[in-house]
Amino acid sequence: MKIYTMLGDRIRQKRNQLDISQERLSEMCELSPSYIGLIERGVKRLSVATLIKIANALKVNADYLLGDSINYDNSEIIEKATRMLNDMDDNEMKYTYELISNTRKFLKKSNINKTIKK
């Protein structure tokens, strides 16, 4: 099925980006290296628990790994934001979270979001 091939590609791309071998990823997830290879080739259908283990090991969310298989109204914005977040270190991510949280509080308090045109 196409979704499993795409999922495997995303896992492989992120693993390579982080310079993690299949063997190391398998250790981090308590899976066999051959199973990781099968997942990356789209041969095996992984469970939600396995998807979460892999996402945590790669420090990404499941949405990132599932990519285009999840449809959002704002999918382009979400994808861009996810890419930015995935490239941040822990301090940058904490700071960004605070900015987003405070901006959201401001928008709700001032009702400005009702006047912003989409």
C-alpha positions in Angstrom: 0.0 0.0 0.0 1.3 3.5 -0.9 1.0 4.9 2.6 3.5 2.3 4.0 6.0 3.0 1.3 5.7 6.8 2.0 6.0 6.2 5.7 9.1 4.0 5.3 10.6 6.7 3.0 10.0 9.4 5.7 11.5 7.2 8.4 14.6 6.5 6.3 15.0 10.2 5.3 14.8 11.3 8.9 17.1 8.5 10.1 19.7 9.5 7.5 19.3 13.1 8.3 20.1 12.4 11.9 23.0 10.0 10.8 21.5 7.1 12.6 22.0 3.5 11.3 19.2 1.0 11.0 20.9 -1.0 13.7 21.0 2.0 16.1 17.4 2.9 15.4 16.4 -0.7 16.0 18.2 -0.6 19.4 16.5 2.7 20.3 13.1 1.2 19.5 13.8 -2.4 20.8 13.2 -3.8 17.3 15.3 -5.9 15.0 17.4 -4.2 12.3 15.7 -6.4 9.7 12.3 -5.2 10.9 13.4 -1.6 10.5 14.5 -2.4 7.0 11.2 -4.0 6.1 9.3 -0.9 7.5 11.5 1.5 5.5 10.8 -0.5 2.3 7.1 -0.4 3.0 6.9 -4.2 3.3 5.7 -4.3 6.9 2.6 -2.7 8.4 3.7 -1.3 11.7 1.5 -0.9 14.8 0.7 2.4 16.4 3.0 1.5 19.3 5.9 0.9 16.9 5.1 4.1 15.0 5.3 6.0 18.3 8.6 4.3 19.3 10.1 5.2 16.0 8.8 8.8 16.1 10.2 9.3 19.6 13.6 7.8 18.6 13.7 10.2 15.6 12.4 13.1 17.7 9.5 13.8 15.3 5.8 13.6 15.7 3.7 10.9 14.0 2.2 13.4 11.7 5.6 14.2 10.3 6.2 10.5 9.5 2.7 10.0 8.1 3.2 13.1 5.9 0.7 13.5 3.1 -1.6 10.7 4.4 -3.2 13.0 6.9 -5.3 15.7 5.4 -5.6 19.1 7.1 -7.2 22.2 6.0 -4.0 24.0 6.7 -1.7 21.2 5.6 0.9 23.4 3.9 1.3 25.6 6.9 1.5 22.6 9.2 4.1 21.0 7.1 6.3 24.1 7.0 5.9 24.6 10.7 6.8 20.9 11.3 9.9 21.2 9.2 11.0 24.2 11.2 10.3 22.6 14.5 12.2 19.4 13.5 15.3 21.5 12.8 15.3 23.2 16.2 17.3 22.3 19.3 15.5 22.0 22.6 16.0 25.6 23.7 14.8 27.0 20.4 11.7 24.7 20.6 10.9 25.9 24.1 11.3 29.5 23.1 9.1 29.0 20.0 6.5 27.2 22.1 6.3 30.2 24.5 6.0 32.6 21.6 3.1 30.6 20.1 1.4 30.1 23.5 1.6 33.8 24.2 0.4 34.8 20.7 -2.5 32.4 21.0 -3.5 33.9 24.4 -3.3 37.4 23.0 -5.4 36.5 19.9 -8.1 34.9 22.1 -8.1 37.8 24.6 -8.4 40.5 21.9 -10.6 38.5 19.5 -8.3 39.7 16.8 -8.4 36.2 15.2 -12.0 36.9 14.1 -10.9 39.9 12.0 -8.0 38.1 10.3 -9.0 37.0 6.8 -7.9 33.6 5.6 
